[in-house]
C-alpha cells in the first residue's frame, strides 16, 4: 500500500477534483501515522525489551545441566518479555489488538480500492 502511494499516479495533482485531492491527502497522512505506530511498537519491543533481556537466557542455558533448567530459563525470558511489552494486561492487549486490526483493515481496503 505505501509503495503504491509513492507512484506517480498518487503524486500527480488533479486540480479540478478538490475533494479527491483532500481524500488522497487524508489517506496518505493516515498511512504515514499507521506506519509510524507500527515502527514505534516494533522499536520499543526490539530495543527496549528483547535486546536488554537477550543475554540472560544465554548465560542460563550455558549453566543448565538438564532440559528442565533450559526450558525454565526460556520460559523466564518469555515471561519477562511479555511483562515489559505490557502484554499481560487484558485492557492494553485489547487496545493493541484493535489498533493492529484497524491498520490491517485499512491496508486491505486501500489496496482493494487501488486495484479497481
Secondary structure as a PSIPRED ss2 file (coil, helix, strand):
# PSIPRED VFORMAT (PSIPRED V4.0)

   1 X C   1.000  0.000  0.000
   2 X C   1.000  0.000  0.000
   3 X C   1.000  0.000  0.000
   4 X H   0.000  1.000  0.000
   5 X H   0.000  1.000  0.000
   6 X H   0.000  1.000  0.000
   7 X C   1.000  0.000  0.000
   8 X H   0.000  1.000  0.000
   9 X H   0.000  1.000  0.000
  10 X H   0.000  1.000  0.000
  11 X H   0.000  1.000  0.000
  12 X C   1.000  0.000  0.000
  13 X C   1.000  0.000  0.000
  14 X C   1.000  0.000  0.000
  15 X C   1.000  0.000  0.000
  16 X C   1.000  0.000  0.000
  17 X C   1.000  0.000  0.000
  18 X H   0.000  1.000  0.000
  19 X H   0.000  1.000  0.000
  20 X H   0.000  1.000  0.000
  21 X H   0.000  1.000  0.000
  22 X H   0.000  1.000  0.000
  23 X H   0.000  1.000  0.000
  24 X H   0.000  1.000  0.000
  25 X H   0.000  1.000  0.000
  26 X H   0.000  1.000  0.000
  27 X H   0.000  1.000  0.000
  28 X H   0.000  1.000  0.000
  29 X H   0.000  1.000  0.000
  30 X H   0.000  1.000  0.000
  31 X H   0.000  1.000  0.000
  32 X H   0.000  1.000  0.000
  33 X H   0.000  1.000  0.000
  34 X H   0.000  1.000  0.000
  35 X H   0.000  1.000  0.000
  36 X H   0.000  1.000  0.000
  37 X H   0.000  1.000  0.000
  38 X H   0.000  1.000  0.000
  39 X H   0.000  1.000  0.000
  40 X H   0.000  1.000  0.000
  41 X H   0.000  1.000  0.000
  42 X H   0.000  1.000  0.000
  43 X H   0.000  1.000  0.000
  44 X H   0.000  1.000  0.000
  45 X H   0.000  1.000  0.000
  46 X H   0.000  1.000  0.000
  47 X H   0.000  1.000  0.000
  48 X H   0.000  1.000  0.000
  49 X H   0.000  1.000  0.000
  50 X H   0.000  1.000  0.000
  51 X H   0.000  1.000  0.000
  52 X H   0.000  1.000  0.000
  53 X H   0.000  1.000  0.000
  54 X H   0.000  1.000  0.000
  55 X H   0.000  1.000  0.000
  56 X H   0.000  1.000  0.000
  57 X H   0.000  1.000  0.000
  58 X H   0.000  1.000  0.000
  59 X H   0.000  1.000  0.000
  60 X H   0.000  1.000  0.000
  61 X H   0.000  1.000  0.000
  62 X H   0.000  1.000  0.000
  63 X H   0.000  1.000  0.000
  64 X C   1.000  0.000  0.000
  65 X C   1.000  0.000  0.000
  66 X C   1.000  0.000  0.000
  67 X H   0.000  1.000  0.000
  68 X H   0.000  1.000  0.000
  69 X H   0.000  1.000  0.000
  70 X H   0.000  1.000  0.000
  71 X H   0.000  1.000  0.000
  72 X H   0.000  1.000  0.000
  73 X H   0.000  1.000  0.000
  74 X H   0.000  1.000  0.000
  75 X H   0.000  1.000  0.000
  76 X H   0.000  1.000  0.000
  77 X H   0.000  1.000  0.000
  78 X H   0.000  1.000  0.000
  79 X H   0.000  1.000  0.000
  80 X H   0.000  1.000  0.000
  81 X H   0.000  1.000  0.000
  82 X H   0.000  1.000  0.000
  83 X H   0.000  1.000  0.000
  84 X H   0.000  1.000  0.000
  85 X C   1.000  0.000  0.000
  86 X C   1.000  0.000  0.000
  87 X C   1.000  0.000  0.000
  88 X C   1.000  0.000  0.000
  89 X C   1.000  0.000  0.000
  90 X H   0.000  1.000  0.000
  91 X H   0.000  1.000  0.000
  92 X H   0.000  1.000  0.000
  93 X H   0.000  1.000  0.000
  94 X H   0.000  1.000  0.000
  95 X H   0.000  1.000  0.000
  96 X H   0.000  1.000  0.000
  97 X H   0.000  1.000  0.000
  98 X H   0.000  1.000  0.000
  99 X H   0.000  1.000  0.000
 100 X H   0.000  1.000  0.000
 101 X H   0.000  1.000  0.000
 102 X H   0.000  1.000  0.000
 103 X H   0.000  1.000  0.000
 104 X H   0.000  1.000  0.000
 105 X H   0.000  1.000  0.000
 106 X H   0.000  1.000  0.000
 107 X H   0.000  1.000  0.000
 108 X H   0.000  1.000  0.000
 109 X H   0.000  1.000  0.000
 110 X H   0.000  1.000  0.000
 111 X H   0.000  1.000  0.000
 112 X H   0.000  1.000  0.000
 113 X H   0.000  1.000  0.000
 114 X H   0.000  1.000  0.000
 115 X H   0.000  1.000  0.000
 116 X C   1.000  0.000  0.000
